[in-house]
Amino acid sequence: MREDTRFEKLKTLKEIAETLNEGNDLKGTLDAVLKKLLHLTGLKTAWIFLIDEKGGFEMTASASLPEALLYDRKRLMCEGDCYCLYQYRDGRLDRAANMIHCKRIDTAIEMKTGDPEGITQHATVPLRDQNKRFGLLNVAAPGKLDFDKEELALLEAVALQIGTAIKRMRLAENEQRNALLTERNRLAQDLHDSVNQMLFSVSLTAKAAGEMTADSEVREMLEFIQNLSHEALHQMRALIWQLRPQGLEEGVAAAIEKYADVIGLNIKLTLSGVLRLSQAEEELMWRLSQEALANCKKHAEAELTHVRISLSSSAIMLEIEDDGKGFKYDPASNIPTLGLKGMKERTEQAGGSFEIRSEIGKGTTVRIVLPYNGKGEAEWKK
């Protein structure tokens, strides 16, 4: 190997290591690393599957995919199974596999989704640190039918760095999530111990004072204070519950029912299919439901709200329909409230779709569809 070529490779390896060590955004970091890897190896395309403990997968990063695999927003890369995933789940991929025929390319050719650009096979390298597996790194080039030992060793070295970085970033995410949960719990406890108790005292004091006076105007004012403090107390309890939802450990359905009871909303909950979601996924469902139910209570003046959660092979649908007063809504215009806008943003960040239907006097329906891979694990980003 020429000295300048060796130097260039070492320089690129150093850049890959620095990118992985400094990165905090998982997808952005992996996308950048794949581009550097292709520059280093001279290969055409690369992608990374992250795979959870139950075998569910997500294509987290990619670089220079052939036209055939870009079809319909990379749909062929985000659903179904393939040979490298089979081998990974069976525990047969302990180290780099020289060449695996790409079933996804076969599907793309059958569907005529575009030019495969000469890609038919790929090398597959497991991503891991010293103790845990995280997924697969796949690399390919047109007409490339074999990788030599030096190339495989280089890919394994980069894959080990990627696996170590994934572990570091996930630990950092967990620390941030735990810190946020701790802060929410502290704030909820402070509100309960201080403001909540003071409002309760104001309500009792106003009631007692009203019973001690014969002046009708004073009694009326004290009754107003009592009712106002009672309403503020009710809203404070709902706020505390939002910060620290009770029942989420029993599943999102139980949390929804308990929250509706707390805010005094009459709901009918219908479930279709068995939901097996991670903690982060359940919290997303809960936050979306909570905002929708709060809107029903504050604005809709509904007598009954239907909450439907259903599961299909590829999606989870959450629908909240009330029989309230409704509002004039044009889908082509901006979403009317910050709460609904926040729900839409949360949904789209998770790769889902968000729809509102409402008419004055005919109630409102919010319909959310989130992606699901059919294996008991939703494919939502945390």
Stockholm file with secondary structure:
# STOCKHOLM 1.0

chainA/1-382         MREDTRFEKLKTLKEIAETLNEGNDLKGTLDAVLKKLLHLTGLKTAWIFLIDEKGGFEMTASASLPEALLYDRKRLMCEGDCYCLYQYRDGRLDRAANMIHCKRIDTAIEMKTGDPEGITQHATVPLRDQNKRFGLLNVAAPGKLDFDKEELALLEAVALQIGTAIKRMRLAENEQRNALLTERNRLAQDLHDSVNQMLFSVSLTAKAAGEMTADSEVREMLEFIQNLSHEALHQMRALIWQLRPQGLEEGVAAAIEKYADVIGLNIKLTLSGVLRLSQAEEELMWRLSQEALANCKKHAEAELTHVRISLSSSAIMLEIEDDGKGFKYDPASNIPTLGLKGMKERTEQAGGSFEIRSEIGKGTTVRIVLPYNGKGEAEWKK
#=GR chainA/1-382 SS CCHHHHHHHHHHHHHHHHHHHHCCSHHHHHHHHHHHHHHHHCCSEEEEEEECTTSCEEEEEEESCCGGGSHHHHHHHHSSCCHHHHHHHTTCCSSCEEEEECHHHHHHHHHTCSCCTTCCEEEEEEEECSSCEEEEEEEECTTCCCCCHHHHHHHHHHHHHHHHHHHHHHHHHHHHHHHHHHHHHHHHHHHIIIIIHHHHHHHHHHHHHHHHCCCHHHHHHHHHHHHHHHHHHHHHHHHHHHHSCSSGGGCHHHHHHHHHHHHTCCEEEEEESCCCCCHHHHHHHHHHHHHHHHHIIIIICCSCEEEEEEECSSEEEEEEEECSCCCCCCTTSCCSSHHHHHHHHHHHHTTCEEEEEECTTSCEEEEEEEEBCSSSCBCCCC
#=GC SS_cons         CCHHHHHHHHHHHHHHHHHHHHCCSHHHHHHHHHHHHHHHHCCSEEEEEEECTTSCEEEEEEESCCGGGSHHHHHHHHSSCCHHHHHHHTTCCSSCEEEEECHHHHHHHHHTCSCCTTCCEEEEEEEECSSCEEEEEEEECTTCCCCCHHHHHHHHHHHHHHHHHHHHHHHHHHHHHHHHHHHHHHHHHHHIIIIIHHHHHHHHHHHHHHHHCCCHHHHHHHHHHHHHHHHHHHHHHHHHHHHSCSSGGGCHHHHHHHHHHHHTCCEEEEEESCCCCCHHHHHHHHHHHHHHHHHIIIIICCSCEEEEEEECSSEEEEEEEECSCCCCCCTTSCCSSHHHHHHHHHHHHTTCEEEEEECTTSCEEEEEEEEBCSSSCBCCCC
//
